[in-house]
Amino acid sequence: MNRYQPSMPRAAIGLFATAMTAFSIALAVVVPANMDVSAQQERLLALSSGATAQAAQIVNGDAASHAKRQG
């Protein structure tokens, strides 16, 4: 009886699968974790402080000047 002989050895396929797994984990977990978060935090802080100032004007009764700025 003839046995099936795969063209690539199983060890090579396993090694390739391990390498692809490591690459996928690095791409999905490690790279985003190493991105520059401080620049994003500064931008969000600037946006939130502007929104807070507008909300304070509305609450304090300065809605007319708020309406003028909104157009």
N, C-alpha and C positions, 0 to 999 in steps of 0.2 A: 504494500500500500504506500502511496506517495504522501508524504507529509507536506503541509503548507510551509513554505519558506518565505517569511516577509522580506521585502527588499531592504528595509532599514532595521537595524537591531533595536530591540526594546530599550536598551540603555540610552541610546541616542535620542529616542522619542521622549523618554522620561527626563533627560537632561534639558531638552528643549522646552518641555512643559514647565519645568521648574524655573527656567530662565524667564519664560513668558509670565509666570505668576509673580515673580519678583519685580519684573518691569511694570506689571499692572498695579501692584500695590504701591510701588514708588510713584507712579503717575497719579494714582487716585488719592493717596494719603500724604505722602512725604512732600511732594511738590506744593500742594496748596498750603500745607502747614508752614512752609518756609517763605511764603510770599510776604511782601512788605505790608504789614498790617497797620503800622503807625500812620502812613499816609492816608489810608482809608478812615482811620479813627479821627484824624484832624479834619477831614472833609465832613464827616458826619457831625462832629462837634460844631463846626461852623454853620452847617445847615440847621442843626437843632437850636442853636442860640438865636438865629434869625427868626425861626418860627416861634420861639418863646417870647421874643420881644414883640412880635405882632400880636400874639395872644394876650400879652399883658396890656397892650394898648386897647384892645377890644374890651377886656374885662374892666379896665379903669374908665371906660366911658368915652374913649377917644375913637369911636367908631367912624366919625365923619372923616377924619384924616386917613383912617384905614381904607374907607371906601374910595377916597380920591386916589390913593396909591394903586388900588386894585383896578381902576379904570372904569 
